[in-house]
Amino acid sequence: MRKPSISLSRYGVGWSANRRITLIALALVCLLAAAGATAYLSGRGEQHRSSSSPAAPSSPTPAPPGSTPHPAARTGPVPRPPRVSDPLAFAKAAAAMLWSYDTRDTSHSQQFAGMEAWMTKESKYSDWASVSAQMPTPALWAQMADQQQRATATIAEGHYPAAFKQALADDPSAITEAYIYAVTVTGKQTIRWAKGGQGAEDRSVTLAVQCRPSADCVLVAIAPRVAP
């Protein structure tokens, strides 16, 4: 009889909508609050979830030449963030990173540190709690490792939510305060475990991504849900 798998990407907790709105509004000029931002993270450990990897739409401002993402280099278990200036390309790579793991050769601390390396260093905007909430506890990770659980992501697409595009059209200069973009990424996550076990599920996440001029993009937060 097959053991149930435990999905890394489904582990998270809810947090205050006011905290989220305050964080993202600093950069998006109350965009996400106006869109009815409500933080959403749910945790379920008994089902296998599946998600993503992407093809990218165009950004609100043209990406500089040479910003096409290179495959993320790996140093250890978690890939490094790609050196790109396109918010869409970066968000898709970040979603693929969040939806992928391999407990067979990756420790809990390695996964945790690898995810943190994607974050902005600007503490004013960084919401590491929203990202780290995706990680299971060390004890749960050990149970996943006992099942040789691993997940891969296939990205379908990435786009700017309608509310973000409308806010940008209403006030194009607003983005220049922090250069934080809201990007929704969709895809599929496939989870495998010992003895041929396998499950898959469609996934979607909205990320707050910071792409300052002449700098590589970085992750800010898993953003509240906004209108697609």
Order of alpha helices (4+ residues) and beta strands (2+ residues): alpha-alpha-beta-alpha-beta-alpha-alpha-alpha-beta-alpha-beta-beta-beta
